[in-house]
Amino acid sequence: MRFNFALKTMLFVAVTTSLVSCNKSKDYQDNSRATGWRLDGKDGSMKYQTDYQGQETGPGLVFVEGGTFTMGKVQDDVMHDWNNSPTQQHVQSFYMDETEVTNRMYLQYLDWLKFTFPPTEKKYANIYKGALPDTLVWRNRLGYNETMTNNYLRHPAYQNYPVVGVNWIQATEFSKWRTDRVNELQLEQKGYAAEGAKYGADAETTFNTETYINAPSKVYGGNDSLSKGRNNERLTQVIKEDTVHNFVQRKDGVLLPAYRLPTEAEWEYAALGLAGIREYNQYRGRKKYPWDGQYTRQGGRRKRGDQLANFKQGDGDYGGIAGWSDDGADITAEIKTYPPNDFGLYDMAGNVAEWVADVYRPIVDDEFNDFNYFRGNVYTKNAINQDGTVKLVTSDSIVFDTLSNGNIVARTLPGQIKQEPVNSEDTYLRTQFSESDNRDFRDGDRASSRYYSGNGTDSKRMYNSPQHSVAAVKDSTGVAKGLNRQYDTNSSRTTLIDNEVRVFKGGSWRDRAYYLDPAQRRYFPQDMATDYIGFRNAMSRVGSKSQKGKRARN
């Protein structure tokens, strides 16, 4: 009897253990789920990242968890713009600058350009000059603003104020520079670059993230061989678990994604700050400001009556009566003067309006796409030499862009990989896109359709906007003497909208409270600047939607 009981007990334990082991998923931490091979490279196989802890938060950024929201205006459209009808959109998680880019941040960029590409050398002169903000935006024919014209950018009193006078193109170039400087520091901190390597760059030996990923031996002005590469002593070898690593690859997870301008959808979602909202009506789009409530002043007992943003309160009233009821600013205000929204973002309403990445159109085409909506895609690819290596920009092949006002801006810098448009071979039998430039896609009329072909250059343009021209004037020997600027005087032009106008969002110190609504959208030429438009950067999130999400295994 005792024997039978013991036997039954052993059988029960065995069956139970078997069932548990069958239901328990094997943790493929160090071995491939596909082949069973080791992933740590110890047996001579390829090495893969097996202990990735998630994306680091880059300098200046805060995490914005993505989700769905009602994009567009749900309040009264008193201006009758008819350009922000409500649509339901979804954005992926991303990172956003906690504050606007400040004068001190932008000055660091200018000083780096001035040191690396001395403007005293003729071939580099336009690099530094083209990045300079337009300080004359402060001038007014019937106002005395010379104090800001002379001091706002460089005086330490304004160092933590948002930079203005920067056009969209300049903001985009700053973002590229910031990406490279942050990743250069990442490599140094992880031991893949020599300490202080970032301080030794000159025009021919600058660091570029994409060049490092695609042709690491060519970074810092090096050649194809690490042993022969000039100045490649800035790169170091890292030994981990008896394995020598010369370069970081994208699969190592060390380098951060690019800093960039946020899309309009991202900016509006971040400004609304829905993270703390649980009320149904506000979730469905009834939230008027980045903060809770329908008013622009504090309602709490301790700070009751204090302004929540920096904006124009009425005719001739840019801050209120001096004293406790004043908003603390007549022009821009120092960053973090006002409370952040629920995402921890400051000044998403007021202070300065902000550039976003999108090309402006009166409609948001949610029928075609309601996920990470963005208008402005121009797809390019790396230019490749005949031997299969990437083509790099040199000091003699810098691409300069002459703006409509005659200013010259550098669009590429030495050490970067040359880009070229994708062609028909790249898009053959693709269903998602068929050409490089997609800014005009589905604009809403026949001329914007995919198969439209008009007669003449002007008839192909959807918007009948002015076409100003700027051309170099050369002497008989071919030497440039200046620029010939010609304004479009055609009286039949009906709009200012074209592919070179960009959306800017949010109210500013010059705007009434009406424009503090995150749904408001306006446009401005991408090569022009004002005293009320600044910008902040964003960065895409790779991996899980939430920072609390389970770390992915192999």
GIUR-V120419 format. One record per run of one state. SS is the DSSP state (helix for helix, strand for strand, loop for the rest). FROM is the first residue (numbers start at 1). LEN is the number of residues. If there is no record, write none. Layout:
[[SS;FROM;LEN] [SS;FROM;LEN]]
This chain:
[[loop;1;1] [helix;2;22] [loop;24;7] [strand;31;1] [loop;32;6] [strand;38;1] [loop;39;1] [strand;40;1] [loop;41;6] [strand;47;1] [loop;48;13] [strand;61;4] [loop;65;2] [strand;67;5] [loop;72;15] [strand;87;5] [loop;92;2] [strand;94;4] [loop;98;4] [strand;102;1] [helix;103;14] [loop;117;5] [helix;122;10] [loop;132;3] [helix;135;4] [loop;139;1] [strand;140;1] [loop;141;2] [strand;143;1] [loop;144;2] [helix;146;6] [loop;152;4] [helix;156;3] [loop;159;2] [strand;161;2] [loop;163;5] [helix;168;22] [loop;190;3] [strand;193;1] [loop;194;3] [helix;197;3] [loop;200;9] [helix;209;6] [loop;215;1] [helix;216;6] [loop;222;10] [helix;232;3] [strand;235;1] [loop;236;2] [strand;238;3] [loop;241;2] [strand;243;3] [loop;246;4] [helix;250;3] [loop;253;6] [strand;259;3] [loop;262;2] [helix;264;9] [loop;273;1] [helix;274;3] [loop;277;3] [helix;280;7] [loop;287;10] [strand;297;1] [loop;298;9] [strand;307;1] [loop;308;6] [strand;314;1] [loop;315;2] [strand;317;1] [loop;318;16] [strand;334;1] [loop;335;18] [strand;353;7] [loop;360;11] [strand;371;1] [loop;372;6] [strand;378;1] [loop;379;1] [strand;380;3] [loop;383;1] [strand;384;1] [loop;385;5] [strand;390;1] [loop;391;1] [strand;392;1] [loop;393;7] [strand;400;3] [loop;403;5] [strand;408;3] [loop;411;6] [strand;417;1] [loop;418;1] [strand;419;3] [loop;422;2] [helix;424;4] [loop;428;9] [strand;437;1] [loop;438;8] [helix;446;3] [loop;449;9] [helix;458;3] [loop;461;4] [strand;465;1] [loop;466;3] [strand;469;6] [loop;475;5] [strand;480;7] [loop;487;8] [strand;495;1] [loop;496;5] [strand;501;5] [loop;506;7] [helix;513;4] [loop;517;4] [strand;521;5] [loop;526;7] [strand;533;2] [loop;535;2] [strand;537;4] [loop;541;14]]
